[in-house]
Amino acid sequence: MNTKYRLAKLFNYEYWPFWIFYGPFVLVWLYFSLRSRSFTYFTSANPSVKFGGLFQYSKYGLLKMLDQKYYPRTFFYDNLEQFIDLKPSVNYPLVYKPDIGERGKGVEIVEDAKAVIRLAEIHQEKFMLQEFVSSPHEFGVLYYRYPSGKSGITSIVTKGFLSVTGDGSSTLLNLMNNEIRAVDRIDYLKSKFSERLNEVLPSGEILVLEQIGNHCRGTEFINANYLICDQLVKVFDEISSTLDGFYYGRFDIKAESIDKLMKGEGIKVMEINGVNSEAAHIYDKNYTLLHAYKDVLMNLNMVFEIANENRKHGCKPAKLSEFINHLKLHLAS
């Protein structure tokens, strides 16, 4: 398995480190920086969000800009003491999320207040508790709208949560060790399922190992761009209509079905990302590196164009010195 995993990491860009995959686009950033005469031009793409939503922006701050019908009940806490004083009046399970962070870091499903306290003591930061939404379908939708009016969707993925399927003879531990998407999470999973590691799953039984839909937590991103149409764009035009100063980002949502997604019925937005949003369909196992890079370039160009339009309307990019100082703090955290 180790050899198989190493080969997969080497030849499949889906598993490449972030800095290797995006390394070539430093030249693109420099090109757009020269054209816009600003190294932080992209922060103007979403002027209402700190650094345009690249890092250190408040997840709760973005969510609360939505109409309440579009997101699950969410409770925000500055610290653990505030949680102890103001525990949420809602049933568990809940989803614990650090208010600032990317790629699912620190996100956990919690079953009781003790679990919340444990996580809050570990992270020592602002956090939110979100009502767990059991809708079976989770999507990532990358939406944009130009200040001049044009809007659209450049990427949709459905999410296949990390899971194993029993064969009637292998233990859960063996199944996890032979699931390539579980390898980087194996220590965490062994702890999570410590009492079931020697259990033999019946043939055909599926066990979901991870219910947090992030790629770095083993989720498979499945290209669903076939769903892109004018009807769905109108749905997201409506959802984003209250997001003043927000023009580009990915909505992580849950819906009861594809049909209800297309109609905009019962959609729950779990999280919104800014200019750090990836066109996640590029990680589909059937996609090629050439097509992936082509789509990344298209989206980077879109961010540049949106930022440029906003600057013409008086939106100034972040000061480089401020950006660098906060970037250092972000990388050190």
C-alpha positions, 0 to 999 in steps of 0.5 A: 500500500505504501508503494501504491500511495507514493506512486499515486502522489507522484503521478496524480496531481490530485495528491500533490502538495498545494505549493507544487500544483500552484507553483507555475501560477506565481508567474500569472500572479506577477503578470496580473500584478504588473497589469494592475500595478498592485501585488494585492490586486485580488483583494479588491475582488471581494472588497467586503471580505478581509483580503478578499477572502484569501485568508484570515477572514471570518466564516461567520461574518460571511454566513450572517450576510445571507438570508437566514433561510439559506444557512443552518442555525449557527452560534458564534462564540468569542471564546470558551467562557462565552460558550459556557455562559451561552450554550446553544438551545439546539440538539446535538450533534453540531458541527464545531468550526473555527471561525478562521481557517481553511481546508477543514482544519479543526472542523469536527462533528460534536455529540455533546458540550464536553466535546465542544469544550475539549476542542475549544481548549485545544484551538483557543480561538473564536468558533461557531457551532452549526446545526448538523444538516443531514441532507444526503447531497453536498455540493461545492459551487463556484459562483461569480458576478461582475460588478457590471452585472454578468454572473455565472458558475464555473465549477460544481462538484458533488462530494463523495465522503471518505468511506470503506466497503466491507468484503466479509473478511477484512477488518476495518483496520485493513480496509482503512489501510487499503483505502488510498484516501484514508492514508493521510488520516489513518492515525486520526481514523484509528483513534476515532474508530478505536473500538471497531478496528478488528470488526469485520464488515459484512460484504457490501456494507458501506461505512462512512469514515469522515462526514466533513466534506474537505478534500484533505480529509479524504473527500472525493470531488466528482465533476458535476459541471453538467448541472451548470445552467441559467436556472441554477445561476439564477438560484445563486443570484438570489442566494448571493443577493444580500452579499454586498461587496462579494463577487467571487467564491465557492458555496459549500452547500447541502440539498435534499436532491439535485432536483431541489438544488436546481429549484433552489428549494431547501438549500443550506449553505454550510460555508462560503469561501472567497478568492481562495476558492478552488474550482474543485471539479479539477480534482475529479479522477477523470480530469487531466492536468492540462484541463485543470491548469486551463480552468485554474487560469480561467478563474484567476483571470476572472478574479483579476477582471472583477477586481479591476472593475471594482477598483474602477469604482473606487475599491482599493486593494489591501496595502502590501505591508499589511498583507505581508504582516498578516500572511506571516501570522497566517503561515505561523499559525 
